[in-house]
Amino acid sequence: MQRALVLDNAPPLRVPLPFFLCVPLFAAAACIVLLVTGEFALQSRWTPAALAMTHLFTLGVLGHAMCAGLFQILPVATGIHPVAPRITAHVVHVTLLAGTLSLVAGFLLPGYRSLFNVAAGLLAVAFLTLIAVVLTAMERRSAKPLRGATVVLATTRYALLALGVTVVFGVLLALRFGAGLTLSNDSVLLHGSWGLAGWVALLLAAMSFQLIPLFQATELYPEWLTGRLATGVTGLLAALTLLVALPGLHGPGALPALFLLSIPWLIFGTTTLHRLLTRKRPRPDPTTWFWCMAMSCLVAGIVLFWLHGLGQGDYSVALGALWLAGTGWSAITGMLYKIIPFLLWFNAQRHLPCAHPAVPKVRQLINERVACAHAALHGLGLLLLLGACLLSETLARPAALVLLGSAVWQATFMLNALALFAKARRALRAAGFRY
């Protein structure tokens, strides 16, 4: 069924914009950590620098983008309005920002263990507030859902469930660092599995079901995938949790469960790639390249995970690079190249009685040639980062520099678009329009 959007449901720009603006800043921070620590950061996924970079991506880049997506895209795509969006978005943003910085500082400053306790409290407030306001809005909805919104809503519900489980394990792990809480190492496996395969991947899929056909002019996802992906993934995550929790089953049971868990995401990745490569528009735009990179990294990461699980080598660091920087950051960058220009154009003209020449068109807010160059730079950075997982002494800092350039490029694009938006608003005020 063709997707329907109701743009009048969009919240004020100040609701999602602070989240979006933080995305390139946290990506740059992760690159700076790698630049400073060099090859030592990639020796193991347990080094303080690796843990800091992991959470700069998961909480800083992906977390902020996902929160913005719930506040911005959910009302437009499904008719669901999170409760009191201006206030709750501010609470979520401030606590998520402060909690992420506290957690990262705790990893990088081993003498300040109390920062983990601070981070646990702040991040719990941020995500539990987010879950509460979105689920409350879903329960209060009385109107008929928008056309095509049922799948997005169902997948989002499962993503929020996964987020809740992720938060529980994450808070417990933070308290293990900060307060000496005794906790099994299996909690790390469950925290990562529910966080990446559940919360991040399911919400990314929910947004993809809506945004890929709309912005990339592709065929709709097949109903057998959109209707069963979330339930299948959640069921496998629940089975993994039971296998880990039951004595004697962790060793023989967890690995097959993880292998099974990877299959739905392999299907999703290959299906999305096929949709992108057979899109109706003959000429790809910059966002197409970013999405192709994201899905290629997702599929490559799953293949590498199978080799890792079969004992063909330790690829844990490379998996983090592929799934966090390769899949997550690339997909978010591709989304922002569509969402930011559209949001600024829409908010500049939404209260005008008719079109005004002072309002820049969407295409004026993004230079496609420059964005394609950004995609090439970003792809080069990902290749160097993957190479650095094997040749860390040679490639770690070059990879950090190139990816830092990608983050700065992304921030520059957003600031330039905001400058054009501000100029348009000044011109409209001078013409007598109120904002």
Rosetta blueprint (number, residue, H / E / L):
1 M L
2 Q L
3 R L
4 A L
5 L L
6 V L
7 L H
8 D H
9 N H
10 A L
11 P L
12 P L
13 L L
14 R L
15 V L
16 P L
17 L H
18 P H
19 F H
20 F H
21 L H
22 C H
23 V H
24 P H
25 L H
26 F H
27 A H
28 A H
29 A H
30 A H
31 C H
32 I H
33 V H
34 L H
35 L H
36 V H
37 T H
38 G H
39 E H
40 F H
41 A H
42 L H
43 Q L
44 S L
45 R L
46 W L
47 T L
48 P H
49 A H
50 A H
51 L H
52 A H
53 M H
54 T H
55 H H
56 L H
57 F H
58 T H
59 L H
60 G H
61 V H
62 L H
63 G H
64 H H
65 A H
66 M H
67 C H
68 A H
69 G H
70 L H
71 F H
72 Q H
73 I H
74 L H
75 P H
76 V H
77 A H
78 T H
79 G L
80 I L
81 H L
82 P L
83 V L
84 A L
85 P H
86 R H
87 I H
88 T H
89 A H
90 H H
91 V H
92 V H
93 H H
94 V H
95 T H
96 L H
97 L H
98 A H
99 G H
100 T H
101 L H
102 S H
103 L H
104 V H
105 A H
106 G H
107 F H
108 L H
109 L L
110 P L
111 G L
112 Y L
113 R L
114 S H
115 L H
116 F H
117 N H
118 V H
119 A H
120 A H
121 G H
122 L H
123 L H
124 A H
125 V H
126 A H
127 F H
128 L H
129 T H
130 L H
131 I H
132 A H
133 V H
134 V H
135 L H
136 T H
137 A H
138 M H
139 E H
140 R H
141 R L
142 S L
143 A L
144 K L
145 P L
146 L L
147 R L
148 G L
149 A H
150 T H
151 V H
152 V H
153 L H
154 A H
155 T H
156 T H
157 R H
158 Y H
159 A H
160 L H
161 L H
162 A H
163 L H
164 G H
165 V H
166 T H
167 V H
168 V H
169 F H
170 G H
171 V H
172 L H
173 L H
174 A H
175 L H
176 R H
177 F H
178 G H
179 A H
180 G L
181 L L
182 T L
183 L L
184 S L
185 N L
186 D H
187 S H
188 V H
189 L H
190 L H
191 H H
192 G H
193 S H
194 W H
195 G H
196 L H
197 A H
198 G H
199 W H
200 V H
201 A H
202 L H
203 L H
204 L H
205 A H
206 A H
207 M H
208 S H
209 F H
210 Q H
211 L H
212 I H
213 P H
214 L H
215 F H
216 Q H
217 A L
218 T L
219 E L
220 L L
221 Y L
222 P L
223 E H
224 W H
225 L H
226 T H
227 G L
228 R L
229 L H
230 A H
231 T H
232 G H
233 V H
234 T H
235 G H
236 L H
237 L H
238 A H
239 A H
240 L H
241 T H
242 L H
243 L H
244 V H
245 A H
246 L L
247 P L
248 G L
249 L L
250 H H
251 G H
252 P H
253 G H
254 A H
255 L H
256 P H
257 A H
258 L H
259 F H
260 L H
261 L H
262 S H
263 I H
264 P H
265 W H
266 L H
267 I H
268 F H
269 G H
270 T H
271 T H
272 T H
273 L H
274 H H
275 R H
276 L H
277 L H
278 T L
279 R L
280 K L
281 R L
282 P L
283 R L
284 P L
285 D L
286 P H
287 T H
288 T H
289 W H
290 F H
291 W H
292 C H
293 M H
294 A H
295 M H
296 S H
297 C H
298 L H
299 V H
300 A H
301 G H
302 I H
303 V H
304 L H
305 F H
306 W H
307 L H
308 H H
309 G H
310 L L
311 G L
312 Q L
313 G L
314 D L
315 Y L
316 S H
317 V H
318 A H
319 L H
320 G H
321 A H
322 L H
323 W H
324 L H
325 A H
326 G H
327 T H
328 G H
329 W H
330 S H
331 A H
332 I H
333 T H
334 G H
335 M H
336 L H
337 Y H
338 K H
339 I H
340 I H
341 P H
342 F H
343 L H
344 L H
345 W H
346 F H
347 N H
348 A H
349 Q H
350 R L
351 H L
352 L L
353 P L
354 C L
355 A L
356 H L
357 P L
358 A L
359 V L
360 P L
361 K L
362 V H
363 R H
364 Q H
365 L H
366 I L
367 N L
368 E H
369 R H
370 V H
371 A H
372 C H
373 A H
374 H H
375 A H
376 A H
377 L H
378 H H
379 G H
380 L H
381 G H
382 L H
383 L H
384 L H
385 L H
386 L H
387 G H
388 A H
389 C L
390 L L
391 L L
392 S H
393 E H
394 T H
395 L H
396 A H
397 R H
398 P H
399 A H
400 A H
401 L H
402 V H
403 L H
404 L H
405 G H
406 S H
407 A H
408 V H
409 W H
410 Q H
411 A H
412 T H
413 F H
414 M H
415 L H
416 N H
417 A H
418 L H
419 A H
420 L H
421 F H
422 A H
423 K H
424 A H
425 R H
426 R H
427 A H
428 L H
429 R H
430 A H
431 A L
432 G L
433 F L
434 R L
435 Y L
